[in-house]
Amino acid sequence: MSDTATLAKTSAASGLGVGQGVTVAKTRRRRLLTWLAIVVVLGALLFGGWWLLTSGKSVETDNAYVGADVAQVTPLIAGPVAKVLVRETELVKAGAPVVVLDDADARIAVEQAQAALGQAERKVQAYAASDVALAGQIGARDADIARAKSDLDRAKTDMDRRQALAASGAVSGDELTSARNRFAEAQSALAQAQASRAAAVGSRQANRVLIEGVSLEQNPEVAAARARLDAARLMHDRTVLRAPLDGIVSKKQVEVGQQVAVGAPLMAIVPANEAFVDANFKEVQLAKVRPGQAATLTSDLYGKSVTFHGKVRGLSGGTGSAFSLIPAQNASGNWIKVVQRLPVRIDLDPKELAQHPLRVGLSMKVAVDISGAH
């Protein structure tokens, strides 16, 4: 049935003529189109006003990911693993033991260093005792010199008397020779006593160099032995590996009995409340991005119901492609320009992270407020 016939039947049923029915239908259609046009215009005006108010006030990207300064747990000494005290995904506190190495060799080294320190202290104490003994030897050599001088004076006087009497024949030649021999012997005895005293003085001076001006604790030999003991204790302390910060155990790759080498990565500790976001903005969006600007972020993990707030820490020194293992080479003839992205690091509010923890690698949507930039 045609529309005209339908309209005629409707008009007849309502008591109106066909012409009047057509007029009413056209009026109704025109009214609907008018309202539709009004709605469209109002929507366009509202969108235009919103765009004017917000356009240029922020830059946005969904190419952003959560990052953190992940700490590696690595041994500073080699040895077999005796205990593993944590499990994957476990939350640990800074300073908590996570791995224990066998400490038998380290304990023996500490005991040896303690014994060496005791020997060094007793050796230095012996230097002090030797100083007293050498001082006594010097005193004894002084007495020997005095006695030798007295013997020399007596021998000289006896020799001079006999030489004076020898001319008159009162003294025989043998007596004069004996007197001269005694004088020579007295001279030799005095020289020997003086040499012995000089040797004792030299020994005491050499001994005093080792102890003079410093206490037992400050003596170089004792200090060196104590340093070796401290080093041994440090090596013993390093048999216990501790968490460097508060965080979550990740990438655990150590088991009991495993022989670990110095610097081998055993596990990673990911800080739960110190995360940041690296937002990869297009280069055409960065003209007004500055450090310190506010940013709002949402995570795919929590959705739009949770909003994070942060501040721009800074812009990376190069694009992601520039720091890739194989940087792009654009010197070929078939070069095509590709818009580059530059990482922008954004620090998050620790309080918000404590309420809604994030994990490294999660996707984020970022909007940076650039309204105050010039």
Secondary structure, DSSP 8 states (H G I E B T S, - for coil): --HHHHHHHHHHHHT--HHHHHHHHHHHHHHHHHHHHHHHHHHHHHHHHHHHHHTTSEEEEEEEEEE---EEE--SS-EEEEEE---TT-EE-TT-EEEEE--HHHHHHHHHHHHHHHHHHHHHHHHHHHHHHHHHHHHHHHHHHHHHHHHHHHHHHHHHHHHHHHTTTSS-HHHHHHHHHHHHHHHHHHHHHHHHHHHHHHHHHHHHHHHTTS-TTT-HHHHHHHHHHHHHHHHHHTTEEE-SSSEEEES----TT-EE-TT---EEEE-SSS-EEEEEEEGGG-TT--TT-EEEEEETTTEEEEEEEEEEEEE-SS-TTTTSSS-----STT------EEEEEEEE-HHHHHHS---TT-EEEEEEE-TT--
